[in-house]
Amino acid sequence: MSRASKIVFKLNSLPYLIQKEKKITMEKTVLIAYASKYGATAGIAEKIGEVLGQEGLKVEVLQARRVSDLNTYGAVVIGSGIYIGQWLKEAAALLQDHEQALSRQPVWLFSDGPTGAGDPSTLTQEFRFPEKLKPIADQIEPRDIALFHGMIDPKKISFIEKMAIKAVKAPTGDFRDWTAITTWAKAIADALKK
Ligand SMILES: Cc1cc2nc3c(=O)[nH]c(=O)nc-3n(C[C@H](O)[C@H](O)[C@H](O)COP(=O)(O)O)c2cc1C
């Protein structure tokens, strides 16, 4: 084969190689791992899984404490409810213990917490992710960190928690914004299918 025809051959293979790359991402499972004390984050994780599934991606929704090996996944989404400015320890531990594997993968993070009407980050005074975990997030370089409205069920929380909620005047009820969650999940699917 002449040098010129070798170059033409390589150029002709390019679309195939790009296509192959795309297929690899599509074939691998997307992990959605979450920590949830009273079920709000679990519901959000399930919704994200449902949307990604509808978008043609393979998904696995798992409690953070059940995750062992992250290397088998094509992408990872991790979320937690916020408690006094912190992530629940299972979700924080997942980030800490798997920092290396996560820094090699496309990762999306989300927190849920604020209750009441209005923009969630206005409600939290621009807080969206615990300060303590920021050095790890800097290593992982997530594609995005989202903040969603949460849910507080006064029938589920303890007496002490009720007092804490009352002290900061946080409204109780289910404020999860399914439209915002669906839009975010669709953006993840679009990024993975590119
Ligand atoms: C004791 C307590 C402390 C909380 N602290 C915060 C907080 O600091 N910031 C926030 O935005 N939401 C806070 N929330 C709201 C929770 O993050 C919200 O209820 C979340 O959706 C819970 O998720 P989960 O049910 O998956 O654990 C708190 C709720 C409780 C009961």
The ligand as an ORCA input file, in Angstrom:
! r2SCAN-3c Opt
* xyz 0 1
  C     -31.807     16.950     60.943
  C     -31.834     17.435     59.526
  C     -30.828     18.300     59.087
  C     -30.843     18.791     57.767
  N     -29.864     19.637     57.353
  C     -29.934     20.184     56.112
  C     -28.951     21.109     55.665
  O     -28.002     21.432     56.351
  N     -29.090     21.651     54.422
  C     -30.139     21.315     53.600
  O     -30.236     21.855     52.506
  N     -31.065     20.387     53.985
  C     -30.980     19.825     55.217
  N     -31.924     18.907     55.604
  C     -32.935     18.451     54.660
  C     -32.544     17.106     54.038
  O     -31.361     17.232     53.328
  C     -33.676     16.622     53.114
  O     -34.721     16.212     53.932
  C     -33.216     15.504     52.190
  O     -34.088     15.446     51.086
  C     -33.141     14.180     52.912
  O     -32.749     13.170     52.072
  P     -32.888     11.635     52.489
  O     -34.324     11.382     52.897
  O     -32.530     10.894     51.262
  O     -31.920     11.394     53.599
  C     -31.898     18.389     56.892
  C     -32.892     17.509     57.349
  C     -32.872     17.036     58.646
  C     -33.957     16.103     59.096
*
